Amino acid sequence: MRDIWIVAENAAWAATLVSAAKSLDQDCAITAFVRGDEAAAKDAVTYGAASAFALPLPAAGLWEDYAPALAEKAKADKPAFILISSSRRGRDLAAKTAALLDAPSFSDAAQLALSGDTFSCGTSVFGGTAVRTASTSAPVVIVTLGAKSYEPAAADASRSGAVATLPYSAGAAKVTERKPREKQSVNLPEATKVVGVGRGFSEEKDLAAARELAAAIGAEVGCSRPIAEFFKWMPEECYVGISGQVLKPQLYVAVGISGQAQHTFGVRDAKVIVSINKDEECLMHQNADYYIVGTWQDAIPAIIKAAKA
Ligand SMILES: Cc1cc2nc3c(=O)[nH]c(=O)nc-3n(C[C@H](O)[C@H](O)[C@H](O)COP(=O)(O)OP(=O)(O)OC[C@H]3O[C@@H](n4cnc5c(N)ncnc54)[C@H](O)[C@@H]3O)c2cc1C
């Protein structure tokens, strides 16, 4: 029976990491480390962790400052795997912990497998256009995993286990100010239908048409990176792709998006992809199940009319 640690940005992610741990070893003993208070850590126990530690966010510190404490504990407890949520903070924490333990670390891994003592997994390369299979027999392996990488484990309130708080020691960087993010009404990763807008929209006011389309088909609105990062027409949390949100909706409608690999990485697991683009040769059409060659100015009103009918 292996000891496997999971380090989760939140309790929901802990449920996914529990499933990932069990896919490696059904009988493993899981120790969970969950960002937040002991109530969040306790949730991880209900998902199947044998014990859990809370990692509260220090007022003037960073979550990744827990790396030395995690590494010290790992040297003593010798877990076989440390599975970490693949948020920005999680990836930092993984890199620091891996450096302190001199352990291999795999980012945004998929298809985790164990054959004897040899671990293997797939990681995306070339902007998501290819998967590289990597393997190692190192005694401790660090892996970061996306929020949708495994079907989350079901909660069972009758499960019990010890819950404590991991001691924190401040790192060199000090947080001097925290500003709340622009309030997001959309939870894109949870949306079943998403309309993605790209640079085919030349003015911010034109996004109203995409929002109207989304409302007509019951979808949320996401975007390509330039719309959020360069034009600032939508919050950064709304852009889809390898450096943005990775989604798994039932339906993704890409409107005026060329379909570069960095974008399509974020929707490659969508069940159905529809592309609307005036360029018949665009990559998005090649990645789509259905496509419309035409402008959004023509296509959107026609789809809304059909949806309403
Ligand atoms: C390291 C790195 C990471 C990146 N990460 C991401 C990422 O996570 N997400 C992401 O999205 N991008 C990412 N990018 C950028 C990516 O490479 C593309 O530049 C970007 O996705 C292009 O956005 P777009 O499709 O909106 O714009 P464009 O490529 O300019 O495409 C616009 C499309 O709109 C079509 N069009 C124009 N007018 C109309 C009209 N009236 N009706 C219909 N169609 C029309 C055009 O034919 C064209 O295909 C990354 C790039 C790098 C280098």
The ligand as an SDF file (V2000), in Angstrom:
LIG
                    3D

 53 58  0  0  0  0  0  0  0  0999 V2000
    2.8890   30.9630  -25.1890 C   0  0  0  0  0  0  0  0  0  0  0  0
    1.5520   31.3250  -25.7770 C   0  0  0  0  0  0  0  0  0  0  0  0
    0.4190   30.9770  -25.0760 C   0  0  0  0  0  0  0  0  0  0  0  0
   -0.8430   31.3090  -25.5960 C   0  0  0  0  0  0  0  0  0  0  0  0
   -1.9470   30.9250  -24.8880 N   0  0  0  0  0  0  0  0  0  0  0  0
   -3.1630   31.1880  -25.4190 C   0  0  0  0  0  0  0  0  0  0  0  0
   -4.3440   30.7390  -24.7490 C   0  0  0  0  0  0  0  0  0  0  0  0
   -4.3060   30.1450  -23.6660 O   0  0  0  0  0  0  0  0  0  0  0  0
   -5.5260   31.0340  -25.3310 N   0  0  0  0  0  0  0  0  0  0  0  0
   -5.6520   31.6860  -26.5370 C   0  0  0  0  0  0  0  0  0  0  0  0
   -6.7820   31.8970  -27.0030 O   0  0  0  0  0  0  0  0  0  0  0  0
   -4.5410   32.0970  -27.1820 N   0  0  0  0  0  0  0  0  0  0  0  0
   -3.3110   31.8650  -26.6560 C   0  0  0  0  0  0  0  0  0  0  0  0
   -2.2110   32.3110  -27.3240 N   0  0  0  0  0  0  0  0  0  0  0  0
   -2.3970   33.1260  -28.5420 C   0  0  0  0  0  0  0  0  0  0  0  0
   -2.7100   32.2570  -29.7710 C   0  0  0  0  0  0  0  0  0  0  0  0
   -1.5180   31.7950  -30.3470 O   0  0  0  0  0  0  0  0  0  0  0  0
   -3.4900   33.0740  -30.8240 C   0  0  0  0  0  0  0  0  0  0  0  0
   -2.7330   34.2200  -31.1520 O   0  0  0  0  0  0  0  0  0  0  0  0
   -4.8660   33.5110  -30.3640 C   0  0  0  0  0  0  0  0  0  0  0  0
   -5.5850   32.4010  -29.8560 O   0  0  0  0  0  0  0  0  0  0  0  0
   -5.6090   34.1130  -31.5400 C   0  0  0  0  0  0  0  0  0  0  0  0
   -6.8280   34.6380  -31.1070 O   0  0  0  0  0  0  0  0  0  0  0  0
   -8.0500   34.7860  -32.1210 P   0  0  0  0  0  0  0  0  0  0  0  0
   -8.3520   33.4660  -32.7360 O   0  0  0  0  0  0  0  0  0  0  0  0
   -9.1260   35.4810  -31.3790 O   0  0  0  0  0  0  0  0  0  0  0  0
   -7.4940   35.8360  -33.2020 O   0  0  0  0  0  0  0  0  0  0  0  0
   -6.9770   35.6440  -34.6720 P   0  0  0  0  0  0  0  0  0  0  0  0
   -5.9530   34.5900  -34.7780 O   0  0  0  0  0  0  0  0  0  0  0  0
   -6.6390   37.0130  -35.1600 O   0  0  0  0  0  0  0  0  0  0  0  0
   -8.2720   35.1190  -35.4610 O   0  0  0  0  0  0  0  0  0  0  0  0
   -9.4000   35.8820  -35.7320 C   0  0  0  0  0  0  0  0  0  0  0  0
  -10.3070   35.0610  -36.6400 C   0  0  0  0  0  0  0  0  0  0  0  0
  -11.5160   35.7480  -36.8430 O   0  0  0  0  0  0  0  0  0  0  0  0
  -11.9460   35.4990  -38.1870 C   0  0  0  0  0  0  0  0  0  0  0  0
  -12.8480   36.5890  -38.5420 N   0  0  0  0  0  0  0  0  0  0  0  0
  -12.5500   37.8820  -38.8110 C   0  0  0  0  0  0  0  0  0  0  0  0
  -13.6740   38.5920  -39.0140 N   0  0  0  0  0  0  0  0  0  0  0  0
  -14.7130   37.7270  -38.8790 C   0  0  0  0  0  0  0  0  0  0  0  0
  -16.1090   37.8760  -38.9420 C   0  0  0  0  0  0  0  0  0  0  0  0
  -16.6880   39.0330  -39.2020 N   0  0  0  0  0  0  0  0  0  0  0  0
  -16.8690   36.7660  -38.7300 N   0  0  0  0  0  0  0  0  0  0  0  0
  -16.3190   35.5680  -38.4820 C   0  0  0  0  0  0  0  0  0  0  0  0
  -14.9790   35.3650  -38.3990 N   0  0  0  0  0  0  0  0  0  0  0  0
  -14.1860   36.4470  -38.5800 C   0  0  0  0  0  0  0  0  0  0  0  0
  -10.6580   35.4540  -38.9870 C   0  0  0  0  0  0  0  0  0  0  0  0
  -10.8600   34.7230  -40.1800 O   0  0  0  0  0  0  0  0  0  0  0  0
   -9.7070   34.7690  -38.0100 C   0  0  0  0  0  0  0  0  0  0  0  0
   -9.6870   33.3710  -38.2340 O   0  0  0  0  0  0  0  0  0  0  0  0
   -0.9480   31.9820  -26.8240 C   0  0  0  0  0  0  0  0  0  0  0  0
    0.2140   32.3170  -27.5340 C   0  0  0  0  0  0  0  0  0  0  0  0
    1.4420   32.0000  -27.0100 C   0  0  0  0  0  0  0  0  0  0  0  0
    2.6690   32.3560  -27.7960 C   0  0  0  0  0  0  0  0  0  0  0  0
  1  2  1  0
  2  3  1  0
  2 52  2  0
  3  4  2  0
  4  5  1  0
  4 50  1  0
  5  6  2  0
  6  7  1  0
  6 13  1  0
  7  8  2  0
  7  9  1  0
  9 10  1  0
 10 11  2  0
 10 12  1  0
 12 13  2  0
 13 14  1  0
 14 15  1  0
 14 50  1  0
 15 16  1  0
 16 17  1  0
 16 18  1  0
 18 19  1  0
 18 20  1  0
 20 21  1  0
 20 22  1  0
 22 23  1  0
 23 24  1  0
 24 25  2  0
 24 26  1  0
 24 27  1  0
 27 28  1  0
 28 29  2  0
 28 30  1  0
 28 31  1  0
 31 32  1  0
 32 33  1  0
 33 34  1  0
 33 48  1  0
 34 35  1  0
 35 36  1  0
 35 46  1  0
 36 37  1  0
 36 45  1  0
 37 38  2  0
 38 39  1  0
 39 40  1  0
 39 45  2  0
 40 41  1  0
 40 42  2  0
 42 43  1  0
 43 44  2  0
 44 45  1  0
 46 47  1  0
 46 48  1  0
 48 49  1  0
 50 51  2  0
 51 52  1  0
 52 53  1  0
M  END
$$$$
